[in-house]
């Protein structure tokens, strides 16, 4: 009897092992298949002919000047101009910083600032820049550079506090001008990707300054990097605030920011995302809003630069479309913005995608603005982007073939990795 029980348990373990192996093999095969098809599509696709963008426009939000950018060329020019005019300090933090022509312009501007006596502090993510020649990040000793490491010891213990990447995109000059949004630094992002960034001038720049200072002081090397002073806000202002995800402290307020705003919506929710893989709470919140009559619209790329993320996201389309949420596919370019505007009063622009990695994984920062003027500007941008989209209808979606449905089911369990 005991031998029979042992054999039975071994049989169960063996069966479970084979099932896991078969599922993993099927997921790998599906991932290879969709990636291969996407590569063929890219080779056959005609080069992008451009996409609509709006000229930078500035609005006042409670004594702060907020300029919105939808063109990489525009925001890069203004970032470089701000660095060239810096008198005291430059804080520069990016997930991706390419060693190409645009990237080199920034490197030269930062070195020039340091040479004239400006304190320059740089943070870049090691994983996000694995394909960049490490020599690109060689700087004179007068420039303080922190490379956020690819691997950390906590990863070996699968400790969530040590798993996140530094996904932020921040520039702060003299504590007076700040930039934040979806743009990374590189030639591709200047003209081939549709993204959104803002410039902040006024007391609210502290929100970005403090974001950088806290990260720098937490991860600096005591012998090589000076500690930055930690100063309180110049003023308290509930109309413009930063939500900062900090995995090391298990703090993820960006997710709460979205959940709270979605729950309050009474008229419309307009969301633009490069990668849209909502968790159960955000998904439920959007469906509840739609059921109570809120016009919920989501713009996503028709094809993003991460095809697996696209297919994982598609597993949620049936429920969203059936629940009245409209999905709009951005054509002929990668839309990479991380924005939302709700009810003509609330907007957010930042670095966090609505996916697991951004909501509960990476270091992120999103500005939340309670301003009718800002919401009007964001609605104008959303309408502009809709003009470059096609609507994905429930009828079209339900007519997709059997193979895509199988691929969606196989890849959907990968959502915790996206």
N, C-alpha and C positions, 0 to 999 in steps of 0.2 A: 504493500500500500504506500509506504514511504517512498519507495523507488518510483512507483507510478506517479505520485505527486510531484517528485523532482523532475521527472521527464516531462510532465505536463507543463510545469513552470518554464522549463527550458524551451519547450515548444512555443509557448506564448511569447517569451523574450525573443526567440528567433523570428517569429512572425512579425512582432512589432519592429524588430530591426530591419527586416526585409521591406516592410511597409514604408518606414522612414526613408530607407535608401531609394526605394522606387519613386516616392514623392519628390525627394531631392533631385533625383535624376530627371524626372519629368519637368520640374521647375527650371533646372539648368537648360534642358533642351528647349523649353519655351523661351527662356531669356535669349539663348543663342539665336533662335529662329527670328524673334522680333527685331533683334539687333541687326541681323543679316539683312532682313527686309528693309529696315530703315537705311542701312548703308547703300543699298541699291537705289532706294528712293532719292537719297541725297545726290547720288551721281547723275541721276536722270533729271533732277529738278533744275529749272532755270535759275540763274542768279537773282537774288532779290532786287526788285526795282525801287526799293525805298518804301517808306511808310510815313503816315502823317505824324507831325510833331508840332507842338505849340511853342511860341516864343516865351522865354522866361517872363513870369509875371509876379509882382510883389503885392501882398496884401498885409494889412496890419492886424495882428492878433494880440490884443491886450498889451500894446506898447512894444511888440516885437515885429520886426519886418521879416516876413516869410516869403521867400522866392521859390517858385516851383519850376523844376526842369523836366523836360521830356526828351531832351537830346543830349547825348553824351558829349558831343563837341562843345555845347554851351556850358555844361556844368564843369567840364575839365578846364575850359578857358578861365572860368571864374575862380575855380580852385587854385589854379596856377597863379592868377593875378593876386589872390589873397596871400599866397605863400610868398610871392615876390615882394609884397608890401609889409610882410611881417616885421615887427620890431622887437618882440620879446620871446614869443614861443610858438611852436607849431607841434600839434599832436596829430599823428597820421597813422591810421589803423585800417587795414584792409585784409579781407579774406583772400582775394586774388590780386596780385600785382605783377603783371606780365613784364618781361624784360624786352619789350618791343619799343617802337618809336615813342608812343604815348608814355609808356612806363619810364623810358629814359628821360623824357622831358621832366617828369615829376622828380626823378632821382637827382637830376642836375639842379632843379629849383631848390630842393631840400638841402643839398650840399652848399649851394650858393647862400642860402639863408644862414646856415651854420657858420660860414666863413665871415659873415658880417656881424656875428655875435648873437644870433638868435638861438635859443635853446630848442633843439629839434629832437623829438622823441618819435620813434617809429615802431609799430607793431605789425607783423605780418604772420599769416598762418602757414606753418611748414607743410601741412598736408595739402592745402589749397594751391600751393606753388611747387609741388613736386616736379613738375615738368619744366620749371624755370631753372636756368643755369645758376647754381648757388653763388657763383662769382658776381652775379648781378647785385647781390645784397651786401657786397663789400663796401663799406663807407669809411670815411676818415673818423678818427677817434672822437672828434668833436660832435659827431652825430650819435645819439643813443639809440641802438637798434635792439629790439627784442623779437626773437623768432619763437613763436608759439610752437612747441615741439610736436612732431608727428606722433611720437609714442611717449606715454607717461606710465609710471610704474602702476598706478591704479588700474590701468587698462587690463593688466594681467589678472586682477581680481574681479574683473567685470564690474568695477565700481562706477556707477552712473555719474558720480561727482567728477570723474576723470575721463569721461568718454567724449565730451562735447568739443567741437571745433570753435575757433574764433571766427564767426561768420559776419562780423560787423564791418561796416564801411563808414568811417568817420574821419573828418578833418576839422580841427579846431585851431584857429589862428588868434593869438594874443588874448584868448578868452573873450573875444568880441564877435567873432564870426565863426559859425559852425555849419558843417555840411553833413547830411546823413541821408541814406536811402539805399537803393538797390544796386547802384553802379559800382562794379569793380573797376580796376585800372587796367586799360589795355586798348589796343587798336580796334579790336572787334567790338568793344562796348561803345566806342565813340560814335559809330554810325550804323552798325549792323543789328544791334539789339535795341528794343524799345523798353526803356526803363523809366523810373521816376525817382528824383532826388529833391531835397529841399535845402535851401540855405537859411540859416537862422541868424538874425542880428538883433541883439537886445539882451535883456537879463536872462532869457531862457536858454542862452548858449551854455549857461552853467549846467544844464541837464546833460549835455554832451561832454563838457569838460569833466564833470564828476564821473561819468561813465568810463572815460578813458583813464582817469587817475586811479580809480578803484581797481581796474584790471591791471594797469601797469604796476601798482604797488603790490598786488597779490602775486604776480608772476615774475617780477624783476629779480635779477641775480644781485644779491646785496653787494658783492665786491665789484661788480661791473656797472651797475645801473643806479643812478641816484634816486632817492625816494622823492616823489612829488608831493607837495603840500596838499592836504585835504581841507578844503574850505567849504563852508556852508553856502547855501543859495543866497543870492543878492536880494531876492524877494520871493515870497510864496505866491504862486499863481496857479489856480486850478484849471485855467483855460488852455494851458500848454505844458505838457509833462512828458517825460520819457519813461517808458516801461522797459526794464533791462533784465533779460534772462541771464542768470548766473548759475550754471550747473554745479559749481563747486559748493554752493550753498543751497542747492535744490530749490532755487527760486525761479519761477517761470511766469512772471506777471503779464507777458504779452498775450498768452493764451487767455488769461482772465480778462484782459482788456477787450478781446474780441467777444468772449462769451457774454460779458456784461452789456456791451453795445448791441449785440444781436438780440438779446433778451428784451431790450428797451424799444426796439424798432417798431414803428407804427405805420410807416409809409413806404420806405424803400431801403434796400441794402444793395450797394454796388461794390463788388469785390473784383480786384484784378490781381492775379497770382501767376507767377512763373511755374510753380509746382503746387498743385492743389490736391492734397490727400487728407481730408478732414477726419479728425477722430470722432468717436461716437457722440460726444457732447456737442461739438461744433456742428456736426451733421444734423443732430436732433434739433439744435437751436435754429438752424436755417429752415428745416422742414416745418417746425412749429411756427416760425415767422410767416412762411408762405401760407400755411393753413389759416392764419388770422388776417390774411389779406395783404400782407407786405409784398411788394414787388422785389423779388430776390433775383439778381442777375450776377453771373460770375463769368469773367473773361479769363480764359486760359490759352496757352499756345495750341495751335492745331498740331504742331510737332515741336516739342521742346528739344533742348540739347541733351536731355536724359530720357531716352526712349523707354527704359524700364519704368521710370517714374510715371511716364504717360500711361502705360498699360496698367500699372497699379491703381492710378487715379480712376481709370475707366470702370473699375469694379464698382464705383459709387455712382456712376452716371444714371443707371436705371432708377435707383431710389430717388435721386435728386430730381430727375425729369418727371417721374411719376408724381412727385410731391409738389410740382409747380415751380420749382427753381429752374430758371432758364440759363442755359450754358451757351456761351459765345466763343467760337474758335478763332483766335487771332491768326491771320494768314500772312505767309511770305516773310515772316521775321520771328525771332524769338522775343516774346514779351516776357520780361523778367521782373516787372514791378511787383512790389509787395504793399498794396494799398487797399483801402476801403473807405467809403463814405456812406453815412447813414442819416436819413431823415433831414438832410439839409442843415445839420447842426454839428455833426461829429465826423472827424476824419482821422485816419492814421496813415503815416508814411514811414517806412523803416526798412529793416534788413531781414525780417522774419517771414518765411513762407508759412502757409497754412499746411504744414505737414509735421510728422512726428519729430524729425531732426530739429526743426526750428522751434516748435512749440514746447518740447520737453527734452531738448538735447543740447543745442548749441548756445554759445554766447551770442545774444542778439540785442538789438535796441530798436524800438519803434516809438516815434513821437505821436502822441495823441493830442488833437487840437479841437477845442470846442469853440467853433467860430462859423457863423453863417457865411461870411465872406470866403473863408477857406473852403468850406463845403461846396460853395458855388463853383469855385475854381476846379475842385476835384471832380465835380459833376460834368463840367465842360470837358475835362480831359477824358473822362469815361465815355462821354458821347462821341468825342473824336475817335477814340479807340474802337467803339462799336462800328464806326464806318469802315474799319478795316477787318471786320469779323464776319463770319457767317454763323447763323444760329443752328445749333444741333438740336433737332426736334426729337421728341419721343418716338414718333413714327419712323424716322430715319434710323434711330438707334436700335429699335426693335427688329429692324430688317437686316442687321448685321449677321454674318454667317456663323456657322457652328464652330469653326476653328478659332475665330476671335473670342468667342464665348469661353472656349476651353482654356485659351491662353490667359484670359482675365482671371478665371477661377484659380489657375495654377499660380499666377503671379501675385494675386491679392494678398496672400499671407506674408509677403515680403514688406508690407506697409510699415512695420516697425523699424525697418532699415532705411526708410526714405525720409 
